[in-house]
Amino acid sequence: MSAKAESTHKMKFWPGNVVIAEAAAAAGCNFFAGYPITPSSEIAAHLAAILPKKGGHFIQMEDEIAAMGAVIGASLAGAKALTATSGPGLSLKLENLGFGYIVEAPCVVVNVMRGGPSTGLPTHPAQADIMQARWGTHGDHPTIALVPAFHSEMFLETIRAFNLAEQLRMPVLLLIDEVLGHLSDGMIPPEPGSYEIINRTLADGPPEEYKPYDDSKGDVPPFLPYFAGAQWHTTGLNHDETGFPTTNPELVTRHMQRMMRKVTGNRELIDKIDYFMTEDAEVGIIAFGSTARAAMVAVKKAREKGIKAGLLRPLTIWPFPNRQVKEFADQVKALVVPEFNLGQIVYEVERSIRRDIPIKRVNKVGGVPINPGEILAGIEEVA
Amino acid sequence: MSFDYMPYMRENRLPHMWCPGCGIGVVVKSVIRSFEELGWEPKDIAFVSGIGCTSRAPGYLNVNTLHTTHGRAISFATGIKMHRPDKHVVVISGDGDATAIGGNHLIHAARRNIDITVIVNNNNIYGMTGGQYSPTTPLGAKAATAPYGNLEPSFDLAKLLIGAGASYVARGHVGNGRQLAKFIKDGFAHKGFSFIEVVSNCHTQFGRRNKMADPMNMVKWISDRAVPAKKFDEMTEVEQEKHFPVGVLHHDQSRPEYTETYEKLISKLRAEVSA
């Protein structure tokens, strides 16, 4: 077989949702619990077919809340667990997601975003759950959310989501939208071995002496699954290093601050940005996910018209890359922030740059994605 | 020789937070006795709960313990059992936790017939939050949120669970610990979804508002109304209203257990892949 024929043979035309399901399996995901919801359902359907073949488990739960609960339960028993949903489903999952943060259970939650609020536009895309991802569950908590834009990227970012969840012992969100979830695009799945798979660090030492929230070795306490002889206690109450509840202000503060430091102290691990034609850019665009695909076309068109435009595209939207956005803003004369909502991430941009330069918002709702022409018009307005 | 509960307990977590005379103690003792009699090792048991007084029980036991969100214990337990079908998974819950906010998980776990035991300490009230009426508060009984008497009819939990598909359903009460321990042990040993309702006393929140502030009075009130299921069936409707049936109310060993069915699917698919 010729090299070309071989690569054609390996080429897959998967919808984004199938890419995520395949990537999850490649990352070692061996447990999925979900509930049917458009436009994410294909992730569940695909994993229902492939997980049992690999010895993993799939279950369709009675509701979204139960799916999140089952995922955390499986994770505590040692599974690499995933759930997938859309905005209304994530709204329901949020209490248990917070439980995942406080007990530090590694897992991945996919949100295939659709129009909202409420039932909104179930079969149409949006990027309107960005602030929900960061602030949805109550109480202070760290957040990691990844926003891939391309099919090959969705594959690798799904694996990265699992790696970060395992490495930092916390839930990680993966946000795509209906366009990416349902669009079939050609990609060659990367060979196993070509990407890194990271599993949670297991505690050494005698299991009977295990402290589930031991912070003596760093901000990420080593893990021991249930049934390994440790008999540890897991609770959604604030707890000390032994896992048992405490209301001691110092211990609660120590626990909360360590939990936050897992993200603030590991930015080099978590941050990921793609810069597109930014070297000499005078008009800066900040966009992510499917909107960034339109923004890349707009950048090229602007340059054809003699406007030096460039795109900063975060692949990690939470924690927000405040420093990198400020540096970018310092380089350009004006910013354009297109997002498929009525204005969410632009507030983070404004907060980051703390400088008075024109910021053109390009916002859209209604289920039809932002097109390159609309972004170009924004660029021309501030150029 | 007296029974030694300590191998299954976290002695350093005592004293417990329950009121003197609380019915939960009888339930926890029965749970521990059953673990011991079945030879279940602490490391092989996951003991899962939600929110409320009863849901504090796992914290005192030296097994793998998970104190989850309000009403959701069974969903977490389902994830554990699916991933580790070889282990023992037990849920303990109160009537508000299991049958109001968690009602959906309860009936669906029963329908799947997944091998989890759910014990509901039914004291007819929300105790921890201050005595609000629950789905099992009797019609007319007083509660913090039913100052003129409860206007809502209550669930018959055993009937609800039989209807939902639980393959082992028993009802005991805190006035008869030995009988209760037998129901719990048989529920643990049963392969499939088992449900044990324990008619229990919250003299602090329920009793105080309903002329039974003394725990012994309230346990007597429970014991006097408990009759064996057979005897209950022979009663007139008027007599039945003053009593409740206890015993193994349903036991069906023919229904396939969910995780066993799933493991068979895995074996079949894996054989096809390697063939």
Interface residues (C-beta under 8 A of the other chain):
Chain A: N30 F31 A33 P52 K53 G55 H57 I59 M61 E62 D63 I65 A66 A67 M68 G69 A70 V71 I72 G73 A74 S75 L76 A77 G78 A79 A81 E95 N96 F99 Y226 F227 A228 G229 A230 Q231 W232 H233 T234 T235 G236 L237 F244 P245
Chain B: R10 R13 P42 K43 D44 A46 V48 P58 G59 N62 V63 N64 T65 L66 H67 T68 T69 R72 I74 S75 F76 A77 T78 G79 I80 M82 H83 R84 K87 N104 H105 H108 Y262 L265 I266 L269 R270 V273
